[in-house]
Amino acid sequence: MALLEVDNVSVRFGGLQALRAVSLTVGPGVVCGLIGPNGAGKTTLFNVITGLQRASNGNVRIGGKDVTNSNVNRRAGLGIARTFQKLEAFNSLSARDNVLVAAESTSKARRKGRSAAQVADDALERTGLSEYADITVGTMPTPRARLVELARALATGPDLLLLDEASSGLNDEETGKVGELLREVVNATGLSVLLVEHDMSFVMGLCSTIHVLDLGEMIAHGTPAEVQADRRVQVAYLGTEAELAS
């Protein structure tokens, strides 16, 4: 059974067709990419999946359950967590308190019988933040603050993690470390990841499957090699074959 199923989802904002009959699936224990030019509809699709935006048409299923008309809390309870392109953290709180807020809001079943404090400390350790746990997030550099947001998402015990521009503001080395961390978490927990990214080397090196949106339509999906070779993708977003190879 697919963990996430998006079936013919459309979204219209007045005269703007933001998404047009978009479908995708995400299975268990995989990392999938969602790419496309600015304005392609990637964040809108994330909002539909998480319940922040109602679809004009189509359906969303999580673990086989239809959540098309369910609210954010219902979907979170079924195992979805999300980060945002713009950092969303409690800047006046420490890293530990940021993560603890998420852990405390999570059901005991998702915490697997552990206390919220244990879950928070585990998420901090997994993301390499233990030594920074008592530092106020607002004073942290962007790369570390992004890890706090990731740790907070992991503290909810998700089955599916949606990452919106996880490498934004990071240099190549920092981006590489985030990729390594995601691989470790997926391998250790069986978590699935759906990520929106503009860093193509990050996407191509991390994802097993990539979906490509352009002007609200899904124009391609497949392995990184298949997507890079797709002429429609090259024209819409990636550039020529020579540029891809450089």
Order of alpha helices (4+ residues) and beta strands (2+ residues): beta-beta-beta-alpha-beta-beta-alpha-beta-alpha-alpha-alpha-alpha-beta-alpha-beta-alpha-beta-beta-alpha-alpha
